[in-house]
Amino acid sequence: MRIPDACRFTGISRSTLYLLIARGEIEIVKVGAATLILTESLRDLIERQRASGISRTAIPIQSRRS
């Protein structure tokens, strides 16, 4: 799938997607000028996040009691 479709599929931003590609966490295939994301690679990423129990970028929300 193309980059915009991968962003909609995962709910992550374009810049985060490119960061994950640069880290090698998401596999891409270049077809001419198009960059295609392997759907299985996205599913693997989501499964790894589920298995870890918390997103790397998640920040716990603290109570605002005064």
N, C-alpha and C positions, 0 to 999 in steps of 0.2 A: 504494500500500500504506500501511497505517497505521504510526505511529511504532514500536510494538513490533516489527512485522514488519521494518521497515527496519533496526532495531538488530540483529535476528537475522541478516538477510541480509548485512549488512556486518561484523558483529562489533564495532561501535563502541557506546559507551555512549549513553544517552539524552541526557545533557548535551552530549556531543560532537556529536551529531546536531543538537541545537538551535543550537549554536554555528555549525556549518556552514550551517544555514539562515539564521541572522542575517547571516553573511558573504556570503550569496548564492551559495554554492557548491553548494547543493542546492535544487532547485525544488520548491515545494509548491503544492497546490491546496486551498482551503478549500471543503468541501461541508457546509453547515450548520455544526454544531459540530465536525465531523471535519476533521482536518488529514491530508491525503493526500500522500505523497511519490511523485513520479514515478519509476518504476523506471528509466527511461532516464537520469534525473539521477544516480541512484546508480551506475549502470554507468559513466557519464562520470567521476564522481568517482574510482572505482576505477581506471579507465584512466589518468587524469591522475596518480594516485599511482604507478602502475606505470611510466609514462613518465619520471617524475622520478627514479626509481631508488632513492629512500628516502622513507620517511614523514616528514612534518614533525615528528611527535612521537617518532620513533624515537631512541633513545639507544644509541650503540654500547656493547657490553659489553666491558669491559677485563679482561685477564687478572689474576688475583689472586695472581700469583707473589710470594713474599716473598724 
